[in-house]
Amino acid sequence: MNDQELQNLKATGARLETASEAADHRDRDGRVSRPRGRTRRTILRAAAVPAGFCAGIVLAVSSVVVADPIPNLDPKADFTGVISGEKMHANFANIEERLAASETARPGDPAVGASVAGWVGYATAPSDADAVIDALEVELETTGRAVEVRLAGAGSQPFIAGSVNAGNLEFTFRIERLTEGEDVDWVTVEEFYWRNFTGQGFTVLRVPPGSLRAADAPEAGTTTYRVIAWAEPSAGNPSVDLARVRLVAQELAVNAGE
Protein backbone atom coordinates (compact mmCIF):
# COMPACT_ATOMS: atom_id res chain seq x y z
CA MET A 1 0.00 0.00 0.00
CA ASN A 2 1.51 3.33 -1.11
CA ASP A 3 1.13 6.76 0.41
CA GLN A 4 -1.77 7.68 -1.83
CA GLU A 5 -3.75 4.61 -0.81
CA LEU A 6 -3.18 5.38 2.86
CA GLN A 7 -4.42 8.90 2.32
CA ASN A 8 -7.54 7.55 0.66
CA LEU A 9 -8.18 5.20 3.60
CA LYS A 10 -7.97 8.12 6.00
CA ALA A 11 -10.35 10.09 3.90
CA THR A 12 -13.03 7.36 4.06
CA GLY A 13 -12.84 7.26 7.88
CA ALA A 14 -11.21 3.83 8.14
CA ARG A 15 -8.26 3.65 10.46
CA LEU A 16 -6.15 1.13 12.25
CA GLU A 17 -6.45 1.01 16.04
CA THR A 18 -3.93 -0.71 18.21
CA ALA A 19 -5.16 -2.76 21.16
CA SER A 20 -3.06 -0.78 23.56
CA GLU A 21 -4.41 2.59 22.46
CA ALA A 22 -8.01 1.41 22.79
CA ALA A 23 -7.75 -0.21 26.22
CA ASP A 24 -5.02 1.63 28.06
CA HIS A 25 -5.36 4.88 29.95
CA ARG A 26 -2.48 7.28 29.97
CA ASP A 27 -1.80 9.76 32.72
CA ARG A 28 -0.39 13.23 32.30
CA ASP A 29 3.16 11.90 32.13
CA GLY A 30 2.25 9.51 29.34
CA ARG A 31 2.53 6.39 31.50
CA VAL A 32 0.15 3.53 30.75
CA SER A 33 -2.22 2.27 33.43
CA ARG A 34 -5.11 -0.16 33.22
CA PRO A 35 -8.13 -0.28 35.51
CA ARG A 36 -7.90 -3.16 37.96
CA GLY A 37 -10.26 -6.03 37.38
CA ARG A 38 -10.44 -5.45 33.64
CA THR A 39 -9.12 -7.44 30.70
CA ARG A 40 -8.24 -6.12 27.26
CA ARG A 41 -9.95 -8.09 24.52
CA THR A 42 -8.90 -7.57 20.87
CA ILE A 43 -11.68 -7.59 18.29
CA LEU A 44 -11.28 -7.69 14.53
CA ARG A 45 -13.88 -5.63 12.71
CA ALA A 46 -14.48 -5.61 8.94
CA ALA A 47 -14.49 -2.14 7.41
CA ALA A 48 -15.64 -1.48 3.86
CA VAL A 49 -13.46 0.68 1.64
CA PRO A 50 -13.94 1.86 -1.92
CA ALA A 51 -13.19 -0.63 -4.67
CA GLY A 52 -9.69 -0.54 -5.90
CA PHE A 53 -8.16 -0.17 -2.47
CA CYS A 54 -6.66 -3.35 -0.99
CA ALA A 55 -9.15 -5.80 -2.53
CA GLY A 56 -12.09 -3.83 -1.17
CA ILE A 57 -12.01 -4.94 2.54
CA VAL A 58 -9.55 -4.51 5.37
CA LEU A 59 -9.71 -5.71 8.96
CA ALA A 60 -9.66 -2.88 11.47
CA VAL A 61 -8.06 -3.93 14.74
CA SER A 62 -9.68 -2.52 17.86
CA SER A 63 -10.16 -3.54 21.45
CA VAL A 64 -12.72 -3.20 24.21
CA VAL A 65 -12.42 -3.47 27.98
CA VAL A 66 -14.46 -6.19 29.69
CA ALA A 67 -14.73 -7.13 33.36
CA ASP A 68 -12.61 -10.00 34.62
CA PRO A 69 -14.60 -12.97 35.96
CA ILE A 70 -15.40 -12.49 39.66
CA PRO A 71 -14.30 -15.39 41.85
CA ASN A 72 -17.24 -17.77 42.15
CA LEU A 73 -17.94 -17.56 45.87
CA ASP A 74 -21.12 -19.58 45.55
CA PRO A 75 -21.94 -22.44 43.16
CA LYS A 76 -25.39 -20.97 42.54
CA ALA A 77 -24.10 -17.49 41.76
CA ASP A 78 -24.30 -16.31 38.16
CA PHE A 79 -21.29 -14.31 37.05
CA THR A 80 -21.69 -14.91 33.32
CA GLY A 81 -22.38 -12.27 30.72
CA VAL A 82 -23.13 -8.72 31.71
CA ILE A 83 -23.04 -8.33 35.49
CA SER A 84 -26.00 -6.07 36.19
CA GLY A 85 -27.03 -4.64 39.53
CA GLU A 86 -30.01 -7.00 39.63
CA LYS A 87 -27.78 -10.01 39.05
CA MET A 88 -25.34 -8.89 41.75
CA HIS A 89 -28.18 -8.52 44.25
CA ALA A 90 -29.36 -12.03 43.41
CA ASN A 91 -25.85 -13.40 43.80
CA PHE A 92 -25.38 -11.77 47.19
CA ALA A 93 -28.78 -13.09 48.29
CA ASN A 94 -27.66 -16.61 47.36
CA ILE A 95 -24.44 -16.16 49.32
CA GLU A 96 -26.35 -14.93 52.39
CA GLU A 97 -28.67 -17.94 52.20
CA ARG A 98 -25.74 -20.33 52.06
CA LEU A 99 -24.03 -18.60 54.97
CA ALA A 100 -27.22 -18.93 57.01
CA ALA A 101 -27.48 -22.60 56.04
CA SER A 102 -23.88 -23.18 57.09
CA GLU A 103 -24.71 -21.89 60.56
CA THR A 104 -27.34 -24.61 61.03
CA ALA A 105 -25.09 -27.23 59.46
CA ARG A 106 -22.96 -27.31 62.59
CA PRO A 107 -23.88 -27.80 66.25
CA GLY A 108 -24.67 -24.70 68.28
CA ASP A 109 -22.46 -23.47 71.08
CA PRO A 110 -23.01 -25.60 74.19
CA ALA A 111 -24.41 -24.17 77.39
CA VAL A 112 -22.25 -25.63 80.16
CA GLY A 113 -23.55 -25.65 83.70
CA ALA A 114 -21.60 -25.30 86.91
CA SER A 115 -19.52 -28.16 88.22
CA VAL A 116 -21.10 -29.99 91.14
CA ALA A 117 -18.42 -31.39 93.43
CA GLY A 118 -20.86 -33.52 95.42
CA TRP A 119 -24.53 -33.93 96.30
CA VAL A 120 -26.66 -36.39 98.30
CA GLY A 121 -30.45 -36.62 98.26
CA TYR A 122 -32.94 -38.72 100.18
CA ALA A 123 -36.09 -38.12 98.15
CA THR A 124 -38.29 -41.11 97.56
CA ALA A 125 -40.55 -39.51 94.92
CA PRO A 126 -40.05 -36.98 92.10
CA SER A 127 -42.42 -34.57 93.82
CA ASP A 128 -40.20 -34.31 96.89
CA ALA A 129 -38.39 -30.98 97.14
CA ASP A 130 -35.20 -32.86 98.01
CA ALA A 131 -35.25 -34.50 94.57
CA VAL A 132 -34.15 -31.30 92.82
CA ILE A 133 -30.42 -30.99 92.26
CA ASP A 134 -30.27 -27.22 92.26
CA ALA A 135 -26.78 -26.84 90.82
CA LEU A 136 -27.55 -29.09 87.83
CA GLU A 137 -29.44 -26.49 85.83
CA VAL A 138 -28.54 -24.82 82.55
CA GLU A 139 -30.11 -22.20 80.28
CA LEU A 140 -29.80 -22.33 76.49
CA GLU A 141 -30.90 -19.98 73.69
CA THR A 142 -32.57 -22.21 71.10
CA THR A 143 -33.64 -21.60 67.50
CA GLY A 144 -36.07 -24.48 67.05
CA ARG A 145 -33.53 -27.19 66.29
CA ALA A 146 -33.21 -30.42 68.26
CA VAL A 147 -31.26 -30.18 71.50
CA GLU A 148 -29.10 -32.75 73.25
CA VAL A 149 -29.02 -32.58 77.05
CA ARG A 150 -26.46 -34.63 78.95
CA LEU A 151 -24.44 -34.98 82.10
CA ALA A 152 -20.70 -34.71 81.72
CA GLY A 153 -17.78 -35.31 84.01
CA ALA A 154 -16.17 -32.33 85.71
CA GLY A 155 -13.17 -33.88 87.42
CA SER A 156 -11.52 -37.17 88.31
CA GLN A 157 -13.75 -40.25 88.60
CA PRO A 158 -17.14 -38.59 88.15
CA PHE A 159 -20.26 -40.64 88.91
CA ILE A 160 -23.94 -40.69 89.69
CA ALA A 161 -25.08 -43.33 92.16
CA GLY A 162 -27.69 -44.81 94.42
CA SER A 163 -27.27 -46.70 97.67
CA VAL A 164 -29.35 -48.63 100.19
CA ASN A 165 -28.56 -50.22 103.56
CA ALA A 166 -30.58 -53.35 102.88
CA GLY A 167 -32.91 -54.69 100.20
CA ASN A 168 -33.09 -54.02 96.50
CA LEU A 169 -31.74 -50.73 95.17
CA GLU A 170 -33.88 -48.74 92.75
CA PHE A 171 -33.20 -45.13 91.78
CA THR A 172 -34.03 -42.71 88.98
CA PHE A 173 -32.47 -39.61 87.45
CA ARG A 174 -34.69 -37.41 85.30
CA ILE A 175 -33.87 -34.58 82.88
CA GLU A 176 -36.60 -31.93 82.81
CA ARG A 177 -37.35 -28.81 80.77
CA LEU A 178 -39.09 -25.71 82.06
CA THR A 179 -42.09 -24.75 79.94
CA GLU A 180 -43.10 -21.19 79.15
CA GLY A 181 -46.40 -19.42 78.67
CA GLU A 182 -49.44 -19.60 80.91
CA ASP A 183 -48.76 -23.10 82.26
CA VAL A 184 -45.21 -22.78 83.53
CA ASP A 185 -44.06 -26.16 84.73
CA TRP A 186 -41.26 -28.69 84.47
CA VAL A 187 -41.88 -31.41 81.89
CA THR A 188 -39.98 -34.69 81.57
CA VAL A 189 -37.47 -34.96 78.76
CA GLU A 190 -36.25 -38.43 79.71
CA GLU A 191 -35.88 -40.67 82.77
CA PHE A 192 -33.00 -43.03 83.55
CA TYR A 193 -33.80 -45.90 85.91
CA TRP A 194 -31.47 -48.37 87.62
CA ARG A 195 -32.30 -51.39 89.74
CA ASN A 196 -29.95 -53.74 91.53
CA PHE A 197 -31.31 -56.98 93.00
CA THR A 198 -29.25 -57.71 96.06
CA GLY A 199 -31.84 -58.55 98.68
CA GLN A 200 -29.57 -57.86 101.64
CA GLY A 201 -26.60 -55.93 102.87
CA PHE A 202 -25.40 -52.47 101.95
CA THR A 203 -25.51 -51.82 98.22
CA VAL A 204 -24.06 -49.02 96.12
CA LEU A 205 -24.40 -48.72 92.37
CA ARG A 206 -22.31 -46.11 90.54
CA VAL A 207 -22.65 -45.29 86.83
CA PRO A 208 -20.82 -42.79 84.60
CA PRO A 209 -22.53 -39.41 84.22
CA GLY A 210 -22.46 -39.81 80.44
CA SER A 211 -25.22 -42.40 80.87
CA LEU A 212 -27.62 -39.48 81.11
CA ARG A 213 -28.01 -38.27 77.55
CA ALA A 214 -31.36 -37.17 76.09
CA ALA A 215 -32.69 -35.47 72.96
CA ASP A 216 -35.31 -32.75 73.11
CA ALA A 217 -37.19 -30.57 70.62
CA PRO A 218 -37.97 -27.24 72.31
CA GLU A 219 -39.41 -24.19 70.62
CA ALA A 220 -37.13 -21.28 69.78
CA GLY A 221 -36.33 -19.08 72.74
CA THR A 222 -34.75 -19.39 76.16
CA THR A 223 -34.83 -22.99 77.33
CA THR A 224 -33.95 -24.17 80.84
CA TYR A 225 -33.06 -27.72 81.84
CA ARG A 226 -32.50 -29.34 85.22
CA VAL A 227 -31.94 -32.76 86.78
CA ILE A 228 -33.85 -34.38 89.62
CA ALA A 229 -33.18 -37.74 91.32
CA TRP A 230 -34.88 -40.02 93.81
CA ALA A 231 -34.78 -43.56 95.14
CA GLU A 232 -37.70 -45.92 95.56
CA PRO A 233 -39.02 -46.19 99.14
CA SER A 234 -37.25 -48.89 101.09
CA ALA A 235 -36.68 -49.90 104.69
CA GLY A 236 -32.99 -49.68 103.97
CA ASN A 237 -32.92 -45.85 103.96
CA PRO A 238 -32.07 -45.34 100.25
CA SER A 239 -30.29 -42.31 98.85
CA VAL A 240 -28.95 -40.97 95.59
CA ASP A 241 -25.76 -39.05 95.15
CA LEU A 242 -23.28 -37.78 92.58
CA ALA A 243 -19.87 -36.18 92.41
CA ARG A 244 -17.88 -34.07 89.97
CA VAL A 245 -20.51 -33.70 87.25
CA ARG A 246 -22.13 -30.88 85.29
CA LEU A 247 -25.12 -30.45 82.99
CA VAL A 248 -24.61 -29.57 79.32
CA ALA A 249 -27.19 -28.60 76.67
CA GLN A 250 -26.44 -28.03 72.99
CA GLU A 251 -28.40 -27.56 69.77
CA LEU A 252 -27.65 -30.25 67.21
CA ALA A 253 -26.63 -29.74 63.60
CA VAL A 254 -29.14 -29.94 60.79
CA ASN A 255 -28.47 -32.60 58.19
CA ALA A 256 -27.58 -31.38 54.71
CA GLY A 257 -30.63 -30.95 52.54
CA GLU A 258 -33.07 -30.26 55.34
C-alpha positions in Angstrom: 0.0 0.0 0.0 1.5 3.3 -1.1 1.1 6.8 0.4 -1.8 7.7 -1.8 -3.7 4.6 -0.8 -3.2 5.4 2.9 -4.4 8.9 2.3 -7.5 7.5 0.7 -8.2 5.2 3.6 -8.0 8.1 6.0 -10.4 10.1 3.9 -13.0 7.4 4.1 -12.8 7.3 7.9 -11.2 3.8 8.1 -8.3 3.6 10.5 -6.2 1.1 12.3 -6.4 1.0 16.0 -3.9 -0.7 18.2 -5.2 -2.8 21.2 -3.1 -0.8 23.6 -4.4 2.6 22.5 -8.0 1.4 22.8 -7.7 -0.2 26.2 -5.0 1.6 28.1 -5.4 4.9 29.9 -2.5 7.3 30.0 -1.8 9.8 32.7 -0.4 13.2 32.3 3.2 11.9 32.1 2.3 9.5 29.3 2.5 6.4 31.5 0.2 3.5 30.7 -2.2 2.3 33.4 -5.1 -0.2 33.2 -8.1 -0.3 35.5 -7.9 -3.2 38.0 -10.3 -6.0 37.4 -10.4 -5.4 33.6 -9.1 -7.4 30.7 -8.2 -6.1 27.3 -10.0 -8.1 24.5 -8.9 -7.6 20.9 -11.7 -7.6 18.3 -11.3 -7.7 14.5 -13.9 -5.6 12.7 -14.5 -5.6 8.9 -14.5 -2.1 7.4 -15.6 -1.5 3.9 -13.5 0.7 1.6 -13.9 1.9 -1.9 -13.2 -0.6 -4.7 -9.7 -0.5 -5.9 -8.2 -0.2 -2.5 -6.7 -3.3 -1.0 -9.2 -5.8 -2.5 -12.1 -3.8 -1.2 -12.0 -4.9 2.5 -9.6 -4.5 5.4 -9.7 -5.7 9.0 -9.7 -2.9 11.5 -8.1 -3.9 14.7 -9.7 -2.5 17.9 -10.2 -3.5 21.4 -12.7 -3.2 24.2 -12.4 -3.5 28.0 -14.5 -6.2 29.7 -14.7 -7.1 33.4 -12.6 -10.0 34.6 -14.6 -13.0 36.0 -15.4 -12.5 39.7 -14.3 -15.4 41.9 -17.2 -17.8 42.1 -17.9 -17.6 45.9 -21.1 -19.6 45.6 -21.9 -22.4 43.2 -25.4 -21.0 42.5 -24.1 -17.5 41.8 -24.3 -16.3 38.2 -21.3 -14.3 37.0 -21.7 -14.9 33.3 -22.4 -12.3 30.7 -23.1 -8.7 31.7 -23.0 -8.3 35.5 -26.0 -6.1 36.2 -27.0 -4.6 39.5 -30.0 -7.0 39.6 -27.8 -10.0 39.0 -25.3 -8.9 41.7 -28.2 -8.5 44.3 -29.4 -12.0 43.4 -25.8 -13.4 43.8 -25.4 -11.8 47.2 -28.8 -13.1 48.3 -27.7 -16.6 47.4 -24.4 -16.2 49.3 -26.4 -14.9 52.4 -28.7 -17.9 52.2 -25.7 -20.3 52.1 -24.0 -18.6 55.0 -27.2 -18.9 57.0 -27.5 -22.6 56.0 -23.9 -23.2 57.1 -24.7 -21.9 60.6 -27.3 -24.6 61.0 -25.1 -27.2 59.5 -23.0 -27.3 62.6 -23.9 -27.8 66.3 -24.7 -24.7 68.3 -22.5 -23.5 71.1 -23.0 -25.6 74.2 -24.4 -24.2 77.4 -22.3 -25.6 80.2 -23.6 -25.6 83.7 -21.6 -25.3 86.9 -19.5 -28.2 88.2 -21.1 -30.0 91.1 -18.4 -31.4 93.4 -20.9 -33.5 95.4 -24.5 -33.9 96.3 -26.7 -36.4 98.3 -30.4 -36.6 98.3 -32.9 -38.7 100.2 -36.1 -38.1 98.1 -38.3 -41.1 97.6 -40.5 -39.5 94.9 -40.0 -37.0 92.1 -42.4 -34.6 93.8 -40.2 -34.3 96.9 -38.4 -31.0 97.1 -35.2 -32.9 98.0 -35.3 -34.5 94.6 -34.1 -31.3 92.8 -30.4 -31.0 92.3 -30.3 -27.2 92.3 -26.8 -26.8 90.8 -27.5 -29.1 87.8 -29.4 -26.5 85.8 -28.5 -24.8 82.6 -30.1 -22.2 80.3 -29.8 -22.3 76.5 -30.9 -20.0 73.7 -32.6 -22.2 71.1 -33.6 -21.6 67.5 -36.1 -24.5 67.0 -33.5 -27.2 66.3 -33.2 -30.4 68.3 -31.3 -30.2 71.5 -29.1 -32.7 73.3 -29.0 -32.6 77.1 -26.5 -34.6 78.9 -24.4 -35.0 82.1 -20.7 -34.7 81.7 -17.8 -35.3 84.0 -16.2 -32.3 85.7 -13.2 -33.9 87.4 -11.5 -37.2 88.3 -13.7 -40.3 88.6 -17.1 -38.6 88.2 -20.3 -40.6 88.9 -23.9 -40.7 89.7 -25.1 -43.3 92.2 -27.7 -44.8 94.4 -27.3 -46.7 97.7 -29.3 -48.6 100.2 -28.6 -50.2 103.6 -30.6 -53.3 102.9 -32.9 -54.7 100.2 -33.1 -54.0 96.5 -31.7 -50.7 95.2 -33.9 -48.7 92.7 -33.2 -45.1 91.8 -34.0 -42.7 89.0 -32.5 -39.6 87.5 -34.7 -37.4 85.3 -33.9 -34.6 82.9 -36.6 -31.9 82.8 -37.3 -28.8 80.8 -39.1 -25.7 82.1 -42.1 -24.8 79.9 -43.1 -21.2 79.2 -46.4 -19.4 78.7 -49.4 -19.6 80.9 -48.8 -23.1 82.3 -45.2 -22.8 83.5 -44.1 -26.2 84.7 -41.3 -28.7 84.5 -41.9 -31.4 81.9 -40.0 -34.7 81.6 -37.5 -35.0 78.8 -36.3 -38.4 79.7 -35.9 -40.7 82.8 -33.0 -43.0 83.5 -33.8 -45.9 85.9 -31.5 -48.4 87.6 -32.3 -51.4 89.7 -29.9 -53.7 91.5 -31.3 -57.0 93.0 -29.2 -57.7 96.1 -31.8 -58.5 98.7 -29.6 -57.9 101.6 -26.6 -55.9 102.9 -25.4 -52.5 101.9 -25.5 -51.8 98.2 -24.1 -49.0 96.1 -24.4 -48.7 92.4 -22.3 -46.1 90.5 -22.6 -45.3 86.8 -20.8 -42.8 84.6 -22.5 -39.4 84.2 -22.5 -39.8 80.4 -25.2 -42.4 80.9 -27.6 -39.5 81.1 -28.0 -38.3 77.5 -31.4 -37.2 76.1 -32.7 -35.5 73.0 -35.3 -32.7 73.1 -37.2 -30.6 70.6 -38.0 -27.2 72.3 -39.4 -24.2 70.6 -37.1 -21.3 69.8 -36.3 -19.1 72.7 -34.7 -19.4 76.2 -34.8 -23.0 77.3 -33.9 -24.2 80.8 -33.1 -27.7 81.8 -32.5 -29.3 85.2 -31.9 -32.8 86.8 -33.9 -34.4 89.6 -33.2 -37.7 91.3 -34.9 -40.0 93.8 -34.8 -43.6 95.1 -37.7 -45.9 95.6 -39.0 -46.2 99.1 -37.3 -48.9 101.1 -36.7 -49.9 104.7 -33.0 -49.7 104.0 -32.9 -45.8 104.0 -32.1 -45.3 100.3 -30.3 -42.3 98.9 -29.0 -41.0 95.6 -25.8 -39.1 95.1 -23.3 -37.8 92.6 -19.9 -36.2 92.4 -17.9 -34.1 90.0 -20.5 -33.7 87.2 -22.1 -30.9 85.3 -25.1 -30.4 83.0 -24.6 -29.6 79.3 -27.2 -28.6 76.7 -26.4 -28.0 73.0 -28.4 -27.6 69.8 -27.6 -30.3 67.2 -26.6 -29.7 63.6 -29.1 -29.9 60.8 -28.5 -32.6 58.2 -27.6 -31.4 54.7 -30.6 -30.9 52.5 -33.1 -30.3 55.3 
